[in-house]
Amino acid sequence: MFHRLRSLLVLAVVLALLPLTTLAHSHTLQDPSNEQYFPETGHTVSGRLLEYWRANGGLPVFGFPLTDAHNEVNSSNDYGLTQYFERQRFELHPENQAPYDVLLGRLGAEVLQQQGVDVSAIPRVEPLDGCFYFAETGHNVCDQAAGKGFLSYWRSHGLNFGDENVSYRESLALFGYPLTEAQVLTNPDGDTVIGQYFERARFEWHADNPDPYKVLLGRLGAEVLEQQPLPPLVDQVRIALIATDSGGTVGCGDSVVTVQRQVTPTTAPLHAAMIDLLSIKEQRYGQSGLYNALYQSDLHVDSIALNAAGTATIRLSGNLVLGGVCDGPRVEAQLRQTALQFGTVSNVDIYVNGRPLAEVLSQR
């Protein structure tokens, strides 16, 4: 019940601040900020995942983040950047075009599976009057009161594909098809409610709540997360710098040297290491005098994906500036060796503004 009360209080403040045109489509406004820290849970959402969170429902639909973004086996059976929220799991798929570069977990199906329910064995039913029947799964979605309930909620919320109002395909993309009929159940907070499972959500009818909050979404992200261990938190990483004129094989007779750095505890150390490397703007690093070939550049991490074969695909954007002919191989070595410090990484593919790094460097 604590989670419900907290969500209702925060939701009331959020909704009070949104313009009426936003409420009508259930889509939040864009914010130019690229990172947001949530003190309520102690986690940060950034980049494309933050943009997606804001554009497609934000706090009311997805809830607070429960983890930082980290790599885990995703729905494509690759190691991809993943982040859990109270009600959903985001998976980053940079190989897809937007808006399909972020995919939502089928958490409704996963929670049912955790409960030992074979979704394929759930009996199909006949259409009911006054409800919408989904022939694909053989289930009805109905309102629990006049103009209020699961059907109205399903139709009034959806991903933002730019359609007028909220379209059928936008709602389907957010929630998926119903997997069960509406039925009385006890949720993890101990509340007895009418609930219905969808591919990506559980709708709950709380009849005693004020009208805007009679339909709440179950905290499926939290429920799934409780059943699986997370990677350990890491607070130290290494970044690669250059020892110039050291008789090495990089650049103009240079060598790569890694130095240890303290970072905010994270379950995504590769991501943290790359961000930390790109944040350093000094040409010479501290008293060591090590050279940083990236000091003039303004690059940002768009995404990092690690597949099952150990290939890390790092996508950067921004302005790459070199200080001379020797800096091209130095930049490549710094980025590559920073990624290769991790035992799960055996190969690195780097892109800058959508182009392979080698191609970008060849034109400098």
C-alpha positions as CSV (number, residue, x, y, z in Angstrom):
1,M,0.0,0.0,0.0
2,F,2.9,2.3,0.6
3,H,3.9,2.2,-3.0
4,R,0.3,3.0,-4.0
5,L,0.0,6.0,-1.7
6,R,3.4,7.4,-2.8
7,S,2.6,6.9,-6.5
8,L,-0.8,8.7,-6.0
9,L,0.7,11.7,-4.3
10,V,3.5,12.1,-6.8
11,L,1.1,11.5,-9.7
12,A,-1.3,14.2,-8.4
13,V,1.5,16.7,-8.4
14,V,2.7,15.7,-11.9
15,L,-0.7,15.8,-13.4
16,A,-1.5,19.2,-11.9
17,L,1.5,20.6,-13.7
18,L,0.7,19.2,-17.1
19,P,-1.2,21.3,-19.7
20,L,-4.7,20.0,-20.7
21,T,-3.5,19.1,-24.2
22,T,-0.9,16.8,-22.8
23,L,-3.5,15.0,-20.5
24,A,-5.8,14.4,-23.5
25,H,-3.1,12.3,-25.2
26,S,-1.4,10.9,-22.1
27,H,2.0,11.9,-23.6
28,T,4.5,14.0,-21.5
29,L,6.4,17.0,-22.9
30,Q,10.0,16.7,-24.1
31,D,12.8,18.2,-21.9
32,P,16.2,19.0,-23.4
33,S,18.0,17.6,-20.4
34,N,19.9,14.4,-21.3
35,E,20.0,13.0,-17.8
36,Q,17.7,12.9,-14.8
37,Y,18.5,11.6,-11.3
38,F,15.6,10.3,-9.2
39,P,16.3,10.7,-5.5
40,E,13.1,8.6,-4.7
41,T,15.0,5.5,-5.8
42,G,18.6,6.7,-6.2
43,H,18.9,5.9,-9.9
44,T,19.6,7.9,-13.0
45,V,17.9,7.7,-16.5
46,S,19.8,9.2,-19.4
47,G,20.0,9.5,-23.2
48,R,17.5,7.7,-25.4
49,L,15.9,5.8,-22.5
50,L,15.1,9.1,-20.7
51,E,13.7,10.6,-23.9
52,Y,11.5,7.5,-24.4
53,W,10.4,7.6,-20.7
54,R,9.3,11.2,-21.0
55,A,7.7,10.9,-24.4
56,N,5.5,7.8,-23.7
57,G,3.9,8.3,-20.3
58,G,6.7,9.0,-17.8
59,L,5.9,8.5,-14.1
60,P,2.2,7.5,-14.3
61,V,2.9,4.7,-16.9
62,F,6.4,3.5,-16.1
63,G,7.1,4.6,-12.5
64,F,10.5,5.4,-11.0
65,P,13.7,3.7,-12.2
66,L,14.6,0.7,-10.0
67,T,18.1,0.2,-11.5
68,D,20.7,2.0,-13.6
69,A,21.0,1.1,-17.2
70,H,23.0,-2.1,-17.5
71,N,23.7,-4.9,-19.9
72,E,21.8,-8.1,-19.7
73,V,20.4,-10.7,-22.0
74,N,17.5,-9.1,-23.8
75,S,14.5,-10.3,-25.9
76,S,16.8,-10.7,-28.9
77,N,19.1,-13.0,-26.9
78,D,21.9,-10.5,-27.0
79,Y,23.5,-8.5,-24.2
80,G,21.9,-5.1,-24.5
81,L,21.4,-2.0,-22.4
82,T,18.5,-2.6,-20.1
83,Q,16.8,-0.6,-17.4
84,Y,14.1,-1.6,-15.0
85,F,11.3,0.7,-13.8
86,E,8.5,0.1,-11.3
87,R,6.1,-1.0,-14.1
88,Q,8.3,-1.9,-17.1
89,R,11.6,-2.9,-18.5
90,F,13.3,-0.8,-21.2
91,E,15.6,-2.5,-23.7
92,L,17.7,-0.4,-26.0
93,H,18.0,-1.8,-29.6
94,P,20.1,0.8,-31.5
95,E,20.0,-1.5,-34.6
96,N,16.3,-0.6,-35.0
97,Q,14.9,2.7,-36.2
98,A,13.1,4.9,-33.7
99,P,10.6,4.5,-32.1
100,Y,11.4,0.7,-32.2
101,D,15.0,1.3,-30.9
102,V,13.5,1.0,-27.4
103,L,11.4,-2.1,-26.7
104,L,9.3,-2.8,-23.7
105,G,9.4,-6.1,-21.9
106,R,6.5,-8.6,-22.0
107,L,6.3,-8.3,-18.2
108,G,2.6,-9.4,-18.0
109,A,3.5,-12.7,-19.6
110,E,6.7,-13.0,-17.6
111,V,4.9,-12.5,-14.2
112,L,2.2,-15.1,-15.2
113,Q,5.0,-17.5,-16.1
114,Q,6.6,-16.9,-12.7
115,Q,3.3,-17.8,-11.1
116,G,3.3,-21.1,-13.0
117,V,0.6,-20.0,-15.5
118,D,0.8,-21.4,-19.0
119,V,-0.5,-18.5,-21.0
120,S,-1.2,-20.7,-24.1
121,A,-3.4,-22.9,-21.9
122,I,-5.7,-20.1,-20.7
123,P,-9.2,-20.8,-22.2
124,R,-10.4,-18.5,-24.8
125,V,-13.9,-16.9,-24.2
126,E,-16.8,-15.6,-26.2
127,P,-17.3,-11.9,-26.9
128,L,-19.2,-9.9,-24.3
129,D,-21.7,-7.1,-25.0
130,G,-20.3,-3.6,-24.2
131,C,-16.7,-4.8,-24.3
132,F,-13.9,-4.9,-26.9
133,Y,-13.0,-8.5,-27.9
134,F,-9.5,-9.3,-29.0
135,A,-9.8,-12.3,-31.3
136,E,-6.0,-12.6,-31.3
137,T,-6.0,-13.9,-27.8
138,G,-9.7,-14.6,-27.2
139,H,-10.3,-12.2,-24.4
140,N,-12.5,-9.2,-23.6
141,V,-11.5,-5.8,-22.2
142,C,-14.4,-4.1,-20.4
143,D,-15.0,-1.0,-18.3
144,Q,-15.8,-1.5,-14.7
145,A,-18.2,1.5,-14.5
146,A,-19.8,3.8,-17.0
147,G,-17.0,5.3,-19.1
148,K,-14.4,4.2,-16.5
149,G,-12.3,1.1,-16.3
150,F,-9.9,-1.1,-18.2
151,L,-11.2,-0.5,-21.7
152,S,-11.2,3.3,-21.4
153,Y,-7.7,3.2,-19.9
154,W,-6.4,1.0,-22.6
155,R,-7.8,3.2,-25.3
156,S,-6.6,6.5,-23.8
157,H,-3.0,5.6,-23.2
158,G,-0.3,4.5,-25.7
159,L,3.1,5.0,-27.1
160,N,3.7,8.3,-28.9
161,F,3.9,7.5,-32.7
162,G,2.5,10.9,-33.6
163,D,-1.0,9.6,-34.4
164,E,-4.0,11.8,-33.8
165,N,-5.3,11.4,-30.2
166,V,-4.3,7.9,-29.1
167,S,-4.6,5.2,-31.8
168,Y,-5.3,1.5,-31.5
169,R,-1.7,0.7,-32.6
170,E,-0.3,3.1,-30.0
171,S,-2.2,1.4,-27.2
172,L,-1.3,-2.0,-28.5
173,A,2.4,-1.1,-28.5
174,L,2.3,0.0,-24.9
175,F,0.1,-2.7,-23.3
176,G,-0.2,-5.5,-25.8
177,Y,-3.1,-7.9,-26.1
178,P,-5.0,-9.2,-23.0
179,L,-3.8,-12.5,-21.8
180,T,-6.6,-13.1,-19.2
181,E,-10.1,-12.0,-18.5
182,A,-10.6,-9.5,-15.7
183,Q,-10.8,-11.4,-12.4
184,V,-10.5,-10.8,-8.6
185,L,-6.9,-11.1,-7.4
186,T,-4.6,-10.1,-4.5
187,N,-1.8,-7.9,-5.7
188,P,1.7,-7.9,-4.0
189,D,0.7,-5.0,-1.8
190,G,-2.0,-7.3,-0.3
191,D,-4.9,-5.4,-1.9
192,T,-7.9,-7.4,-3.2
193,V,-8.7,-5.8,-6.6
194,I,-10.1,-6.6,-10.0
195,G,-7.1,-7.3,-12.2
196,Q,-6.4,-8.2,-15.8
197,Y,-3.1,-9.2,-17.4
198,F,-1.9,-7.9,-20.7
199,E,1.3,-8.8,-22.5
200,R,3.1,-5.8,-21.0
201,A,1.0,-4.7,-18.1
202,R,-1.4,-5.7,-15.3
203,F,-4.4,-3.4,-14.9
204,E,-5.9,-3.0,-11.4
205,W,-9.3,-1.6,-10.6
206,H,-9.3,0.3,-7.2
207,A,-12.9,1.3,-6.8
208,D,-12.4,3.4,-3.7
209,N,-9.7,5.7,-5.3
210,P,-10.6,9.1,-6.8
211,D,-11.6,8.9,-10.5
212,P,-8.2,9.5,-12.1
213,Y,-6.7,6.7,-10.1
214,K,-9.3,4.0,-10.1
215,V,-7.2,2.2,-12.8
216,L,-3.6,1.7,-11.7
217,L,-0.8,-0.3,-13.4
218,G,0.8,-3.1,-11.4
219,R,4.4,-2.8,-10.4
220,L,5.5,-5.6,-12.8
221,G,9.0,-4.3,-13.2
222,A,9.5,-4.6,-9.4
223,E,8.0,-8.1,-9.4
224,V,10.2,-9.4,-12.2
225,L,13.3,-7.8,-10.7
226,E,12.7,-9.5,-7.4
227,Q,13.1,-12.9,-9.0
228,Q,16.5,-12.3,-10.7
229,P,19.8,-11.1,-9.4
230,L,21.3,-7.9,-10.7
231,P,25.0,-7.4,-11.6
232,P,27.1,-6.1,-8.6
233,L,27.6,-2.4,-8.2
234,V,31.0,-1.2,-9.4
235,D,32.5,2.1,-8.2
236,Q,35.9,1.9,-9.8
237,V,36.8,1.7,-13.5
238,R,39.9,2.3,-15.6
239,I,40.3,4.7,-18.5
240,A,43.0,4.6,-21.2
241,L,45.4,7.5,-21.8
242,I,48.6,7.9,-23.9
243,A,52.2,7.8,-22.9
244,T,53.7,9.8,-25.7
245,D,57.1,9.0,-27.3
246,S,57.5,5.8,-25.2
247,G,58.6,3.5,-28.0
248,G,55.2,1.9,-28.3
249,T,53.1,0.9,-31.3
250,V,50.3,3.5,-31.0
251,G,50.2,6.8,-32.8
252,C,53.7,8.2,-33.2
253,G,55.7,5.7,-31.1
254,D,53.2,5.9,-28.1
255,S,51.8,3.5,-25.6
256,V,48.5,3.0,-23.9
257,V,48.4,3.3,-20.1
258,T,45.2,2.8,-18.1
259,V,44.5,4.7,-14.9
260,Q,42.0,3.9,-12.2
261,R,39.0,6.3,-11.6
262,Q,36.3,6.5,-9.0
263,V,32.7,6.6,-10.4
264,T,29.3,6.6,-8.9
265,P,28.3,3.0,-8.0
266,T,26.7,1.5,-11.1
267,T,25.7,-1.9,-12.5
268,A,26.9,-0.6,-16.0
269,P,30.7,-0.1,-15.6
270,L,31.4,-0.1,-19.3
271,H,29.0,2.7,-19.8
272,A,30.3,4.6,-16.8
273,A,33.9,4.2,-18.0
274,M,33.2,5.6,-21.4
275,I,31.3,8.6,-20.0
276,D,34.1,9.2,-17.6
277,L,36.8,9.1,-20.3
278,L,34.9,11.6,-22.5
279,S,34.3,13.9,-19.6
280,I,38.1,14.7,-19.2
281,K,39.0,17.9,-20.9
282,E,42.6,18.3,-19.8
283,Q,45.3,17.7,-22.4
284,R,47.7,16.2,-19.8
285,Y,46.3,14.1,-17.0
286,G,47.3,15.2,-13.6
287,Q,50.9,14.8,-12.4
288,S,51.3,11.7,-14.6
289,G,51.6,13.8,-17.7
290,L,49.7,11.2,-19.7
291,Y,48.3,12.6,-22.9
292,N,44.5,12.7,-23.6
293,A,43.9,12.8,-27.4
294,L,40.1,13.4,-26.7
295,Y,40.6,16.7,-24.8
296,Q,39.3,18.9,-27.6
297,S,36.4,16.7,-28.6
298,D,32.8,17.1,-27.4
299,L,31.5,13.5,-27.7
300,H,28.6,11.8,-25.9
301,V,27.6,8.2,-25.4
302,D,24.4,7.4,-27.2
303,S,24.3,3.7,-26.5
304,I,26.5,0.7,-25.7
305,A,25.4,-2.8,-26.5
306,L,27.3,-6.0,-25.8
307,N,26.3,-9.2,-27.6
308,A,26.7,-12.8,-26.6
309,A,29.9,-13.1,-28.6
310,G,31.6,-10.3,-26.6
311,T,31.4,-7.6,-29.2
312,A,30.7,-4.1,-27.6
313,T,29.0,-1.7,-30.0
314,I,29.7,1.8,-28.8
315,R,27.7,4.6,-30.5
316,L,28.9,8.2,-29.9
317,S,27.7,11.5,-31.2
318,G,29.1,15.0,-31.2
319,N,32.2,16.7,-32.4
320,L,35.5,14.8,-32.8
321,V,38.5,17.2,-32.9
322,L,42.1,15.9,-33.4
323,G,45.3,17.8,-32.5
324,G,47.4,16.4,-35.3
325,V,48.1,13.3,-37.4
326,C,49.2,11.3,-34.4
327,D,45.9,11.8,-32.6
328,G,43.7,9.6,-34.8
329,P,45.2,6.3,-33.7
330,R,45.5,7.7,-30.2
331,V,41.8,8.4,-30.0
332,E,41.0,4.9,-31.3
333,A,43.3,3.3,-28.8
334,Q,41.9,5.2,-25.9
335,L,38.3,4.3,-26.7
336,R,39.0,0.7,-27.6
337,Q,41.3,-0.1,-24.6
338,T,38.9,1.5,-22.2
339,A,36.2,-0.9,-23.3
340,L,38.5,-4.0,-23.5
341,Q,39.4,-3.7,-19.8
342,F,36.2,-5.7,-19.1
343,G,36.5,-9.5,-19.3
344,T,33.1,-9.8,-21.1
345,V,34.4,-7.6,-24.0
346,S,36.6,-9.3,-26.6
347,N,35.9,-6.9,-29.6
348,V,34.9,-3.3,-30.0
349,D,32.9,-1.6,-32.8
350,I,32.8,2.2,-32.4
351,Y,30.6,4.6,-34.4
352,V,30.6,8.4,-34.3
353,N,27.4,10.1,-35.6
354,G,26.4,6.9,-37.2
355,R,29.7,6.3,-39.1
356,P,32.4,3.8,-38.2
357,L,35.2,5.4,-36.3
358,A,37.9,4.3,-38.8
359,E,35.9,6.0,-41.6
360,V,35.6,9.2,-39.6
361,L,39.3,9.2,-38.8
362,S,40.4,8.5,-42.4
363,Q,38.8,11.8,-43.5
364,R,40.6,13.9,-40.9
